[in-house]
Amino acid sequence: MPSQNSDVRALLIILILLWVFFSPDSSDPASLTPPEIAHARQARFQGALDVLNTTRWGDFAPDAPSLPSSTLPLPPTETDGPVGGVGRGHGDNDEHGSRFLNITGFNQLNGKGYAWEDLGRFRNRCREWSRNAFLSATTVGRLDDDSWERSVVGGTWKNATGTLHGTWVRRPGTVVRQAAEYNLSAIAPGAIWPSGRGEWGRNITGDHGKIELRIDEDEGDGVYEEKVEGKTSRGASLAREIQAVATIQDDASEASSWSLLLHGVHWPRQGAILLTTSSEKFDGIFGLPHLAPGPSFFHTGQRLLNETLGKLIQARAKSKYGFPGNPWGSRMEEDDSFPAQCEYVMYLQLHPLELSRRYESPQLLESYIEELERELRHPTGAPVGKISDLRASMVAWSPDCSFFLESKGPPEFPSIDGEHLVGMKEAMFTYTAKEWLIAFAAVMLGQIWLFKAQMKQSNTPSTIGRVSFWTIGTMLFADGMIFVTACAWSLNATVTLLPCLLVTFAAFISMFIQGAFLSEVWKIQEPERRIREREREQAAAAAANRTASPSSTSTALPSATQPSTQPQPPTTQPAPPPPPPPSQPRQPIIVPSDGDIDEAEQLSGLLSGASALPLPATARQPGQPAPTNGPRPPTPFSTITGRFILAGLFLLFISAVATSWPSHIRSYYVNTLSFLYLSLWTPQIIRNTQRNSRQAFSWRFIIGQSLLRLLPFAYFFLREDNVLLADPDPIAFLVLVAWVWIQLWVICAQSVLGPRFGVPKGWVREAWDYHPVLRDDDLEGVSLPIGLARTGTGLSSSPTEERGRERAWSVVSLDGPAAAAAAEAGEGSAAAATSGAGGTRNCEREREKEREKQKGVTMRSVDCAICRELLEVPVLNNNKGSSGFSDSAASGITGVFARKVYMVTPCRHIFHTDCLEGWMKYRLQCPICREELPPL
């Protein structure tokens, strides 16, 4: 038996491992970067910032058509800033009119460079998405200008902080680019690249997939607003710094998904957002304004980035570490499996709000949206009405891998295929998460209430013995996983802390109550496990004896055939073999009716002690196990608790690994776990069949627990904008509901038709049938219950006749035929004394009895010793003409329902079903003779 401190040591080891794996890394990555690399990166960033400060709109035109030298643009004047030089000005221009910048990724290369031929296509696509979002601007101007930005009349959210998700479609670029075609050392000479060439990461090869965007916009210092003569301009005069995390899933890829970090600029008045990635081979943040759809976007974006990027570079220059990493890098985590990764430039166009009223001027509309956002971020109780969703159109372009990703939605795709990107603002998402967490806590409290009510009904050893250990264990395991998840969420929650704590408290209370009840189930069902273990040991010993007997016989035969060395008398006969020792009678293990385990252990100990007495040497056969001198100690419940904890940790580990699996495999994993969890009634069905018991739980508990445990699945499988942003799967939810419904119907059939109805007899052990078919097989009525052993007499509806019949049956069962005759005479006199109406009813009863006799069924009556009320039972007559009909009637559904009225004990006493079931909840003894009864 393990020591009491073993569980404490195991728990301490688990806590240490959790602390080691989940403790934050205190090491500073700056100390691991060589100083020369950090300073070289700082010089590169400063040079790129200088280029950004001195360039104008049109200085970056890699896709410009070939022009004669006389039509080339004039060089910039002094007022436009200096040009040329390393890290400053336009950079390299060729004789055909293409213009590049001295920024990593934007410069001209001798070999193949990035696919900048599609820059014009990208800008036109951005303008097209913006015009489609604002219907009033669709017919204003050409696609190559930005005049639409001044005619916008629909307001968008000014702060785009929130979450968006949707589907995308891939379109190839004009030119084809392969990773092997690039010379990374020429693109980024200051970086160290691996020698081997392979495919780049974040490359999209499928035609469609899903995307999720988590946008974070800070309204602090990263804001620039341009005013003309003291007045706010109506163009793209307001720019704000923004960043987003994009999680892209490629349905054609075996990988699950990958995430990247993008930085950029948001123009709130137009609802336009331009984001880009940055890395050692692409300083996208410094060239971002040159990728904007128009000159006004370029101007404000340039001014904003000059301020924000310059402040960060100056702050890092004062640090002793410089730039140990790229502060605008796109990698969420270090991944050395790819030498490089595809870069992205993403344009988002926010859609206007769906408002119930029209505003006369754009200023009033902007004022209303600002007040609405202020109320959402800092609630004061003002009525806000229905809040519009956060919607946006997306076009993403990879200049190095040469492909486009566009969100699916109108006008190119019908609404049923997609609505572009849809989501909620962060304030609304937080509010919705709070509501659903409180609702989930209410569901947990409802489960606790149902469980407490069931514990009041299952409070005796007889009723607890019917309960399946694994059904309650499944509920306990699921609530324990919810408790662990809620605890982990509470550690990082800020706004949703109180609802998370409420869910944690409800899960803990549910886990505590179910654990206490499960320990009672484990303790009361201990004798059953001992009996099963003893039977397995006896079966193993018998198999060992059968294996050892042939080997011992084969060993003895050769010695009998060997010649004897001593002379034998001629008349001497061989000695007969000694008689086998008398077999010890098998001592049964008697479990007391009240389920007292201590008494069962004492009886088992006495039997084990008796079997441990010294036996003759010939009694023990070779290979037979030695007898034990004491009972086996019961398995403590703490061991089972440890197994549950280890299983939970294993499931958490597998679930964490499953996040990196492909989407279809991950979906199959989630659906499989859901199916196994909602199979919680299957162990109870199996136990009902094994114990031949109809129902262990009340219907309120069964139906209530099924509905409450299906509600979270309905939320995540049916609702698109759930808090986890999980993809809805209505078909999988219908399968789960159908499976739970089938289990409930099986339990209902077991309760009505019997737990073994339709189950072949060879599948389960024989058990006593409390609802047998009663037959009048012989004259003595040996097979009938006591009190029904005489030929049939019907039952009249007269109260006097009922009392006489009760006395007659009692006389028949106690005093014999003479008293029965007297009782029948009393019946006749009572019947003669009835009124005319009673006589008419007796005549109808007599005719009904005749019809029953023709059918082969006779109704007989007896007193129930528990309630002292009359009990009518159908008895099949032993008539040759009606035997076939009566047998079919008894085996049919009607016969099953008729037998549910009564219960017959092995001691041949009969009672009402409700009376005996209520009695057996407390004592497994016959109410009349106190004989032990099989469990129900």
FIDO-579152 format. One record per residue (C-alpha): x, y, z; residue number from 0. Coordinates in steps of 0.1 Angstrom, whole numbers. Example, Ala and Ser with C-alpha at 12.3 -4.5 7.8 and 13.67 -1.06 7.14 Angstrom:
residues 2
123_-45_78_0
137_-11_71_1
END
This chain:
residues 936
0_0_0_0
15_34_-9_1
23_58_18_2
2_88_26_3
29_112_15_4
32_97_-20_5
3_118_-33_6
18_149_-17_7
51_143_-34_8
35_136_-68_9
15_169_-65_10
47_188_-56_11
65_174_-86_12
36_184_-109_13
37_220_-95_14
74_223_-100_15
71_211_-136_16
43_236_-143_17
64_264_-128_18
94_255_-149_19
74_252_-182_20
51_282_-177_21
74_307_-158_22
83_337_-179_23
118_339_-194_24
138_365_-175_25
167_365_-198_26
172_397_-219_27
175_389_-256_28
196_421_-261_29
224_405_-242_30
225_377_-267_31
229_399_-298_32
265_409_-308_33
270_447_-305_34
282_450_-341_35
250_435_-355_36
229_458_-333_37
247_489_-343_38
246_479_-380_39
208_475_-377_40
206_509_-361_41
225_525_-389_42
203_508_-415_43
171_520_-398_44
184_556_-395_45
193_556_-432_46
159_543_-442_47
143_570_-420_48
163_597_-438_49
151_584_-472_50
115_585_-459_51
120_621_-448_52
134_634_-481_53
112_616_-507_54
80_627_-524_55
50_610_-540_56
61_594_-572_57
97_589_-562_58
91_552_-560_59
77_540_-594_60
92_506_-602_61
64_499_-626_62
67_532_-646_63
65_527_-684_64
95_533_-706_65
99_569_-715_66
123_588_-737_67
150_608_-720_68
133_641_-730_69
101_632_-711_70
118_620_-679_71
107_639_-648_72
128_668_-638_73
151_664_-608_74
137_677_-575_75
145_712_-565_76
161_723_-533_77
127_729_-517_78
120_692_-523_79
150_681_-503_80
183_665_-512_81
184_636_-534_82
209_609_-542_83
235_596_-519_84
236_564_-500_85
206_560_-477_86
191_593_-489_87
170_606_-518_88
155_586_-546_89
181_560_-550_90
187_543_-583_91
168_552_-614_92
172_535_-647_93
170_548_-682_94
135_535_-688_95
118_556_-661_96
116_531_-632_97
124_547_-599_98
135_529_-567_99
145_538_-532_100
176_531_-511_101
156_511_-486_102
160_474_-481_103
135_456_-504_104
127_488_-524_105
160_492_-542_106
170_481_-576_107
190_448_-580_108
212_435_-607_109
193_403_-608_110
156_396_-602_111
141_418_-576_112
106_418_-561_113
76_417_-583_114
70_455_-582_115
53_452_-616_116
21_446_-597_117
23_478_-576_118
-2_497_-599_119
-25_467_-598_120
-24_467_-560_121
-33_504_-558_122
-61_501_-582_123
-75_472_-563_124
-74_492_-531_125
-93_521_-546_126
-118_496_-561_127
-125_481_-526_128
-129_515_-511_129
-154_526_-538_130
-174_494_-533_131
-177_501_-496_132
-191_536_-502_133
-219_535_-527_134
-219_573_-531_135
-183_573_-543_136
-185_546_-569_137
-191_569_-598_138
-168_598_-588_139
-135_601_-607_140
-113_575_-622_141
-96_546_-605_142
-62_563_-607_143
-70_592_-584_144
-81_596_-549_145
-109_622_-553_146
-134_597_-538_147
-120_604_-504_148
-136_638_-503_149
-171_627_-512_150
-175_600_-485_151
-208_605_-467_152
-210_573_-447_153
-192_572_-414_154
-170_544_-403_155
-156_535_-369_156
-128_559_-360_157
-111_534_-338_158
-107_500_-355_159
-96_481_-324_160
-113_448_-326_161
-114_414_-341_162
-122_405_-378_163
-125_371_-394_164
-135_358_-428_165
-125_339_-459_166
-101_348_-487_167
-94_338_-523_168
-59_337_-539_169
-51_353_-572_170
-17_349_-589_171
5_379_-597_172
14_392_-631_173
49_377_-629_174
60_345_-613_175
86_345_-585_176
103_315_-569_177
122_316_-537_178
153_300_-554_179
155_330_-578_180
164_355_-552_181
199_363_-540_182
192_371_-503_183
228_382_-498_184
223_409_-524_185
189_420_-511_186
201_423_-475_187
239_422_-474_188
241_429_-437_189
221_398_-426_190
233_363_-422_191
214_338_-443_192
216_300_-442_193
235_284_-471_194
207_260_-480_195
179_272_-503_196
144_261_-496_197
109_273_-498_198
100_304_-479_199
76_304_-450_200
41_320_-450_201
37_311_-487_202
2_306_-498_203
-4_278_-523_204
-41_270_-519_205
-69_288_-537_206
-89_297_-505_207
-87_297_-468_208
-96_317_-436_209
-81_347_-419_210
-84_363_-385_211
-73_399_-377_212
-68_413_-342_213
-64_450_-347_214
-49_472_-320_215
-51_510_-324_216
-37_533_-297_217
-51_568_-296_218
-20_582_-278_219
10_599_-293_220
8_581_-327_221
-16_606_-343_222
-10_632_-369_223
-36_657_-381_224
-30_682_-409_225
-49_715_-409_226
-52_741_-436_227
-54_777_-424_228
-64_765_-390_229
-93_744_-403_230
-94_706_-406_231
-91_694_-441_232
-117_670_-455_233
-92_648_-472_234
-69_622_-457_235
-57_647_-432_236
-59_625_-401_237
-35_595_-397_238
-31_572_-367_239
-5_545_-360_240
-20_510_-359_241
-9_474_-358_242
-26_440_-363_243
-19_403_-358_244
-31_382_-388_245
-37_345_-385_246
-39_330_-419_247
-51_294_-426_248
-44_278_-460_249
-69_250_-466_250
-45_234_-491_251
-16_233_-467_252
-9_206_-441_253
0_232_-415_254
-27_245_-393_255
-21_282_-396_256
5_308_-390_257
5_343_-375_258
23_375_-385_259
25_409_-370_260
19_440_-393_261
24_477_-386_262
9_506_-405_263
-13_536_-407_264
-50_542_-403_265
-68_571_-419_266
-100_573_-398_267
-120_597_-419_268
-118_575_-449_269
-117_542_-430_270
-86_531_-449_271
-58_510_-432_272
-25_502_-448_273
-3_475_-431_274
30_459_-439_275
54_434_-426_276
91_441_-420_277
122_419_-418_278
159_418_-426_279
151_416_-463_280
122_441_-464_281
120_474_-444_282
83_477_-453_283
74_502_-425_284
99_528_-440_285
85_525_-475_286
48_522_-465_287
37_557_-476_288
50_550_-511_289
26_520_-513_290
-5_541_-504_291
-34_545_-529_292
-30_582_-534_293
-8_613_-527_294
-29_627_-498_295
-25_593_-480_296
12_594_-487_297
16_629_-473_298
-1_623_-439_299
14_588_-436_300
49_601_-442_301
45_628_-415_302
31_603_-390_303
59_577_-396_304
86_604_-395_305
75_613_-360_306
68_578_-345_307
98_560_-361_308
122_589_-353_309
112_588_-316_310
118_551_-314_311
151_552_-332_312
164_580_-309_313
153_561_-278_314
171_530_-289_315
202_549_-299_316
205_560_-262_317
204_524_-250_318
235_504_-247_319
220_475_-266_320
209_495_-296_321
186_473_-318_322
190_437_-307_323
160_429_-329_324
136_445_-353_325
109_464_-334_326
86_463_-364_327
94_426_-372_328
66_404_-384_329
76_371_-367_330
54_362_-337_331
80_336_-327_332
114_325_-340_333
112_298_-366_334
145_286_-381_335
128_260_-403_336
126_285_-432_337
155_306_-445_338
131_335_-451_339
94_342_-452_340
71_359_-476_341
63_396_-470_342
29_411_-471_343
13_445_-478_344
-23_446_-466_345
-50_472_-473_346
-82_472_-453_347
-113_494_-461_348
-137_497_-432_349
-174_496_-441_350
-197_524_-430_351
-220_518_-400_352
-255_507_-404_353
-274_535_-387_354
-312_539_-383_355
-312_577_-389_356
-295_600_-414_357
-273_629_-405_358
-274_661_-425_359
-237_667_-425_360
-205_646_-422_361
-195_666_-391_362
-227_656_-372_363
-221_619_-382_364
-185_620_-371_365
-195_636_-338_366
-221_609_-332_367
-196_581_-339_368
-170_597_-316_369
-196_599_-288_370
-207_563_-294_371
-171_550_-293_372
-164_570_-261_373
-195_554_-245_374
-183_520_-255_375
-148_525_-241_376
-159_543_-209_377
-196_534_-202_378
-217_561_-184_379
-251_544_-189_380
-262_564_-219_381
-285_545_-243_382
-266_534_-274_383
-291_511_-291_384
-280_484_-315_385
-242_484_-321_386
-231_478_-357_387
-205_451_-364_388
-170_459_-375_389
-168_451_-412_390
-139_456_-437_391
-127_445_-471_392
-92_432_-476_393
-67_430_-503_394
-32_416_-494_395
-2_415_-517_396
31_397_-514_397
57_416_-535_398
83_389_-532_399
62_358_-535_400
39_375_-561_401
3_367_-553_402
-28_384_-540_403
-53_375_-512_404
-87_391_-514_405
-116_388_-490_406
-147_370_-504_407
-178_392_-506_408
-199_414_-528_409
-198_424_-555_410
-175_397_-569_411
-189_369_-547_412
-225_365_-535_413
-233_371_-498_414
-238_334_-491_415
-201_328_-499_416
-188_356_-476_417
-194_391_-463_418
-157_401_-465_419
-143_404_-429_420
-168_406_-401_421
-162_410_-364_422
-168_431_-333_423
-150_460_-317_424
-130_452_-287_425
-155_469_-263_426
-184_449_-277_427
-163_417_-278_428
-155_422_-241_429
-191_429_-232_430
-203_398_-251_431
-176_377_-235_432
-188_388_-201_433
-224_379_-209_434
-216_345_-221_435
-192_338_-192_436
-220_347_-168_437
-244_325_-187_438
-220_296_-186_439
-216_301_-148_440
-254_299_-146_441
-254_266_-165_442
-228_253_-141_443
-249_263_-111_444
-279_246_-127_445
-259_214_-129_446
-250_217_-93_447
-286_222_-83_448
-297_191_-103_449
-268_171_-87_450
-278_181_-52_451
-314_171_-58_452
-302_137_-72_453
-280_131_-42_454
-310_134_-19_455
-327_106_-38_456
-296_84_-40_457
-287_85_-4_458
-288_47_5_459
-264_19_-3_460
-290_3_-25_461
-297_34_-46_462
-260_44_-48_463
-251_8_-59_464
-272_14_-91_465
-251_44_-102_466
-224_40_-128_467
-190_51_-115_468
-179_62_-150_469
-210_83_-157_470
-203_104_-126_471
-166_103_-133_472
-172_117_-168_473
-191_146_-154_474
-163_152_-127_475
-136_150_-153_476
-153_175_-176_477
-160_200_-148_478
-124_196_-136_479
-111_206_-171_480
-134_236_-171_481
-120_245_-136_482
-84_244_-149_483
-92_263_-181_484
-111_290_-161_485
-81_293_-137_486
-57_298_-166_487
-80_324_-181_488
-83_342_-148_489
-46_346_-145_490
-44_367_-177_491
-79_383_-177_492
-83_420_-169_493
-117_432_-180_494
-133_397_-178_495
-117_389_-144_496
-149_388_-123_497
-170_366_-148_498
-139_343_-150_499
-138_340_-112_500
-175_332_-112_501
-170_304_-136_502
-140_292_-116_503
-161_292_-84_504
-190_273_-100_505
-167_247_-116_506
-149_242_-83_507
-181_237_-63_508
-194_213_-90_509
-161_194_-89_510
-161_192_-51_511
-197_179_-48_512
-193_154_-76_513
-160_142_-62_514
-176_136_-28_515
-205_116_-43_516
-181_97_-65_517
-161_86_-35_518
-193_73_-19_519
-200_53_-51_520
-165_39_-50_521
-167_29_-14_522
-201_12_-17_523
-193_-7_-49_524
-160_-20_-34_525
-175_-55_-26_526
-185_-59_-62_527
-150_-52_-74_528
-136_-77_-48_529
-160_-104_-61_530
-149_-98_-97_531
-112_-98_-87_532
-118_-131_-68_533
-135_-146_-97_534
-107_-136_-120_535
-82_-151_-96_536
-101_-183_-94_537
-104_-185_-131_538
-67_-180_-135_539
-60_-207_-109_540
-83_-231_-126_541
-66_-224_-159_542
-32_-230_-143_543
-44_-263_-128_544
-56_-275_-162_545
-22_-266_-176_546
-3_-283_-149_547
-24_-316_-148_548
-13_-329_-182_549
23_-321_-176_550
23_-340_-142_551
6_-370_-158_552
31_-371_-186_553
59_-370_-161_554
45_-399_-140_555
39_-423_-170_556
75_-430_-179_557
84_-439_-143_558
56_-465_-143_559
69_-482_-174_560
105_-486_-160_561
114_-521_-149_562
116_-527_-111_563
150_-537_-97_564
134_-558_-68_565
116_-591_-74_566
78_-591_-69_567
56_-620_-59_568
37_-634_-88_569
3_-629_-71_570
10_-594_-61_571
-13_-568_-76_572
-4_-532_-82_573
-14_-509_-54_574
-44_-487_-62_575
-38_-450_-64_576
-46_-430_-33_577
-81_-414_-32_578
-81_-377_-40_579
-84_-354_-11_580
-119_-342_-4_581
-125_-309_-21_582
-132_-280_2_583
-167_-265_-3_584
-166_-230_-19_585
-176_-205_7_586
-198_-177_-7_587
-191_-141_0_588
-222_-126_15_589
-227_-88_11_590
-251_-75_37_591
-283_-59_25_592
-274_-24_38_593
-241_-24_19_594
-220_-23_50_595
-185_-28_38_596
-170_-33_72_597
-192_-63_78_598
-183_-76_44_599
-147_-72_51_600
-151_-92_84_601
-168_-120_66_602
-142_-120_39_603
-115_-121_65_604
-131_-150_83_605
-133_-170_51_606
-97_-161_42_607
-86_-171_76_608
-104_-204_73_609
-88_-211_39_610
-54_-203_55_611
-55_-233_79_612
-28_-259_74_613
-38_-285_49_614
-23_-318_40_615
7_-317_17_616
-12_-336_-10_617
-39_-310_-10_618
-19_-284_-29_619
-12_-291_-65_620
18_-279_-84_621
13_-244_-98_622
-16_-236_-75_623
-11_-202_-58_624
-4_-202_-21_625
-33_-192_1_626
-33_-157_16_627
-36_-150_53_628
-56_-118_51_629
-81_-99_30_630
-68_-76_3_631
-69_-40_14_632
-94_-18_-6_633
-81_5_-32_634
-81_40_-18_635
-100_67_-37_636
-70_89_-37_637
-54_66_-62_638
-83_71_-86_639
-80_109_-80_640
-44_107_-91_641
-54_89_-122_642
-79_116_-130_643
-53_143_-126_644
-28_125_-148_645
-55_120_-175_646
-63_157_-173_647
-27_167_-177_648
-23_144_-207_649
-55_158_-223_650
-42_194_-218_651
-9_184_-234_652
-26_168_-264_653
-49_198_-268_654
-20_222_-268_655
-2_201_-295_656
-35_200_-315_657
-34_237_-320_658
-6_232_-346_659
-25_204_-365_660
-42_210_-398_661
-77_224_-395_662
-95_192_-406_663
-75_170_-382_664
-81_195_-354_665
-118_196_-362_666
-119_158_-361_667
-101_158_-327_668
-126_183_-312_669
-156_164_-325_670
-142_131_-312_671
-137_146_-277_672
-172_160_-278_673
-187_127_-288_674
-168_108_-260_675
-179_134_-234_676
-215_133_-244_677
-215_95_-242_678
-218_99_-204_679
-250_79_-203_680
-236_49_-220_681
-218_35_-189_682
-251_38_-170_683
-269_19_-197_684
-243_-9_-195_685
-245_-10_-157_686
-283_-12_-158_687
-280_-42_-181_688
-254_-59_-159_689
-273_-53_-126_690
-307_-58_-142_691
-318_-24_-127_692
-342_-2_-146_693
-333_34_-135_694
-306_49_-113_695
-313_86_-118_696
-345_106_-118_697
-358_119_-151_698
-353_155_-140_699
-316_148_-135_700
-311_129_-167_701
-329_154_-190_702
-317_184_-171_703
-280_174_-172_704
-283_164_-209_705
-297_198_-219_706
-273_219_-197_707
-243_200_-210_708
-254_205_-246_709
-259_243_-243_710
-221_251_-245_711
-218_230_-276_712
-248_247_-292_713
-231_281_-286_714
-198_271_-302_715
-211_249_-330_716
-240_271_-341_717
-230_307_-334_718
-205_323_-358_719
-194_353_-336_720
-186_332_-306_721
-159_343_-282_722
-133_318_-295_723
-141_326_-331_724
-145_289_-338_725
-160_279_-371_726
-196_268_-367_727
-205_232_-376_728
-242_225_-375_729
-239_190_-388_730
-216_179_-361_731
-239_195_-335_732
-269_176_-349_733
-249_143_-347_734
-241_151_-310_735
-278_159_-302_736
-289_127_-320_737
-264_106_-300_738
-276_121_-267_739
-312_115_-278_740
-305_79_-286_741
-290_73_-251_742
-321_89_-235_743
-344_66_-255_744
-324_36_-245_745
-327_45_-208_746
-364_51_-212_747
-368_17_-229_748
-348_1_-200_749
-371_18_-175_750
-403_7_-193_751
-396_-26_-210_752
-368_-38_-187_753
-331_-33_-186_754
-324_-65_-206_755
-352_-62_-231_756
-338_-72_-265_757
-304_-82_-251_758
-294_-118_-258_759
-291_-140_-227_760
-256_-151_-235_761
-243_-115_-233_762
-250_-110_-196_763
-250_-130_-165_764
-282_-145_-153_765
-301_-124_-128_766
-334_-127_-110_767
-364_-115_-130_768
-387_-95_-107_769
-414_-94_-134_770
-418_-130_-145_771
-446_-144_-166_772
-470_-161_-141_773
-484_-195_-154_774
-508_-219_-138_775
-485_-249_-147_776
-497_-275_-122_777
-524_-282_-97_778
-503_-274_-67_779
-492_-241_-81_780
-456_-245_-70_781
-443_-220_-96_782
-468_-193_-86_783
-462_-168_-58_784
-476_-175_-24_785
-512_-165_-23_786
-520_-172_-60_787
-517_-210_-59_788
-553_-219_-67_789
-574_-219_-99_790
-587_-186_-111_791
-615_-167_-97_792
-622_-132_-110_793
-625_-100_-91_794
-657_-81_-86_795
-660_-44_-83_796
-681_-47_-51_797
-663_-36_-19_798
-680_-64_1_799
-669_-89_-24_800
-634_-75_-24_801
-631_-79_14_802
-645_-115_12_803
-620_-123_-16_804
-592_-109_5_805
-603_-132_34_806
-607_-161_10_807
-572_-157_-4_808
-557_-154_30_809
-575_-185_41_810
-564_-204_10_811
-528_-195_17_812
-529_-203_54_813
-557_-227_64_814
-562_-250_34_815
-591_-261_12_816
-618_-262_40_817
-614_-226_49_818
-613_-218_12_819
-648_-234_8_820
-661_-213_36_821
-647_-182_21_822
-663_-190_-12_823
-696_-195_6_824
-691_-160_21_825
-685_-147_-13_826
-717_-161_-26_827
-738_-146_2_828
-721_-112_-3_829
-728_-113_-40_830
-765_-122_-34_831
-769_-92_-11_832
-758_-66_-36_833
-782_-43_-53_834
-794_-45_-89_835
-767_-21_-101_836
-741_-42_-85_837
-755_-73_-100_838
-754_-58_-134_839
-717_-50_-129_840
-711_-85_-116_841
-727_-99_-148_842
-704_-77_-169_843
-675_-89_-149_844
-684_-125_-153_845
-687_-121_-191_846
-653_-104_-190_847
-638_-133_-171_848
-652_-157_-197_849
-635_-137_-224_850
-602_-137_-204_851
-604_-175_-200_852
-609_-179_-237_853
-578_-158_-242_854
-559_-179_-217_855
-555_-152_-191_856
-571_-151_-156_857
-569_-121_-133_858
-561_-131_-97_859
-557_-110_-67_860
-536_-110_-35_861
-528_-86_-6_862
-496_-65_-9_863
-478_-69_25_864
-463_-34_23_865
-493_-12_15_866
-521_-37_25_867
-539_-30_-7_868
-553_-54_-32_869
-530_-65_-61_870
-544_-78_-94_871
-521_-99_-115_872
-526_-117_-148_873
-520_-155_-148_874
-517_-176_-179_875
-539_-207_-180_876
-525_-241_-188_877
-550_-246_-216_878
-539_-265_-247_879
-561_-245_-270_880
-549_-211_-259_881
-513_-218_-250_882
-499_-204_-282_883
-520_-172_-280_884
-511_-167_-244_885
-474_-171_-250_886
-474_-146_-277_887
-494_-122_-256_888
-470_-126_-227_889
-439_-119_-248_890
-453_-89_-265_891
-452_-52_-255_892
-487_-55_-239_893
-475_-84_-217_894
-444_-65_-207_895
-465_-35_-195_896
-489_-59_-177_897
-460_-75_-158_898
-447_-41_-146_899
-476_-39_-121_900
-461_-66_-98_901
-428_-78_-85_902
-420_-114_-74_903
-391_-121_-50_904
-370_-153_-51_905
-389_-164_-19_906
-422_-164_-39_907
-437_-133_-23_908
-455_-108_-46_909
-459_-71_-41_910
-468_-39_-59_911
-439_-27_-81_912
-438_8_-65_913
-441_-6_-30_914
-412_-31_-33_915
-390_-6_-52_916
-395_20_-25_917
-387_-7_1_918
-355_-19_-17_919
-341_17_-17_920
-334_11_20_921
-332_-27_26_922
-324_-55_3_923
-345_-79_23_924
-379_-94_18_925
-405_-75_39_926
-422_-108_49_927
-395_-134_54_928
-364_-112_56_929
-346_-133_30_930
-318_-115_11_931
-329_-100_-22_932
-309_-95_-54_933
-302_-58_-61_934
-327_-41_-83_935
END
